[in-house]
Amino acid sequence: MISIVMRMQGVIFLLVPLILKLPKVCLQRSVDFTTIDPACDTMIPTINRNIIGSTNESNFRIRIFDENGKETYEYDVKNRRILYVKVEGGPFVRAHIQARSVAHPTVQVGSFVDPPPEYFKLVNCSGVYGAAVINEDYVTRRHTGVRWRPPTIAKGAIVFLASIIRSRKLFHIRSAFLSPHANFITVRGDECGRSHGCFKAGDDGCAFADTCRFSFKWRCYKDSMIVDAVHNGKLTSFGLSIDDEYAVMCVSRKGYVTAEDFIIVSGNGFPNIFKPPRSKRLKAIRDSRRVHCRFEMERPKIGSTDFIYGEIDTYGHPYKLKRWKIPVSNMCDPSYVHSTETILNEDSLTMRVSTSGAERSVLSAHLFAFIAYSAGLMQKNIS
């Protein structure tokens, strides 16, 4: 009996090093979040002794990089290339990171994959292993980025969310919008009035995103909007106002296209170089006859959104700008169902409005604009 026990002890002694050398993923598949744990949805620990801090109090941010280390605002569902998600801004006690769909903001998309960087681990969230990643220990220095693989089917615009704990404060932050990879910016009219608000300007009867001079499509998410725009032309400037003073303008110069903040004064646009940016260029390209522009901007104040268009001066800045107020009281109100047809003339503005059965008609003019809006434009979101 003694010899049998000694043999068993010897076997156990030999197995211990082998067990410790098992792939880390095997040891990580413990259930960090149950399928009904609200922390997966709220991204707030079930037992939370931290003060929920304001985003303005934090220097933290999330940036997304491709395999070459270049910051990116797209994800590739065809080749499913790995992206690297980094939390920057200083040391932190805990980070909980997820990718979510803008259209369905409570749904996690894609999956984080092994191997995670030091201090991090993949976890079960909503019953799916790798739907989220958290850190196991205090992170005091830059990390290489957690690896994320896109879903097999495009989910439209997505964002990466993170809840960061530092100095007994919890901060919710998000990345810039990421869209499915494409050579061009697709602005489809079938989304207008359903998932997106839309606007077009051009000759009477022009086709949205085809023959119209300008076409815009936007969707709201929390305090921001993601905007896709197409212009049939070359050297020009066009965009949307954030308020009476600031606008985000797509500027098509000789060598490139960009989207920037501008301060609008007397029909001229001056670059916003003194205050923090209120927009982000996500994609800007030009082909033989069109300018494509995608940008993120602050959610406009109620009743303050203008369509602005004009030329560019010798410095590449917008000038000779014209403004036209978009007749929608709130670009992001999910309860506001409104459809207007507006005929825009260089000197005057007349319109026909159809809402709740009431209708008022007018005569034709030079430019034609259309706005479509629906209750599906923005959904209630939670962190």
Secondary structure, 3 states (H helix, E strand, C coil): CHHHHHHHHHHHHHHHHHHHCCCHHHHHCCCCCCCCCCHHHHCCCCCCCCEECCHHHCCCEEEEECCCCCECCEECCCCCCCEEEEEECCCECEEEEEEEECCCCCCECCEECCCCCCCEEEEEECCEEEEEEEECCCECCCCCCEEEECCCCCCCCEEEEEEEEECCEEEEEECCCEEECCCCCCCCHHHECCCEEEEEEECCCCCCCCCCCEEEEEEEECCEEEEEEEEECCCEEEEEECCCCEEEEEEECCCCEEEEEEEEECCEEEECCCCCCCEEEEEEEECCCEEEEEEEEECCCCCCCEEEEEEECCCCCEEEEEEEECCCCCCCCCCCCCEEEEEECCCCEEEEEEECCEEECCCCCCEEEEEECCCCCCCCCCC
